[in-house]
């Protein structure tokens, strides 16, 4: 089965976007959050689109 990009239901600070990206790519969510922080002017719009577009991962 192919992995699908979804918002994380467990690793979330705001909406679970960074946690979902981290799970999808197999990296630390802290690294993803740092990337979003240091590229804040450009990544704001990307984050907003991902919040609206991604489905919530079902909690177990």
Number of C-alpha atoms within 10 A of each C-alpha: 3 4 8 11 18 22 26 24 16 13 16 14 11 9 18 22 28 28 24 26 20 21 18 15 12 9 12 13 20 12 12 17 17 12 13 17 13 10 11 13 10 11 14 13 11 12 16 12 11 19 18 10 11 16 15 16 15 10 7 5
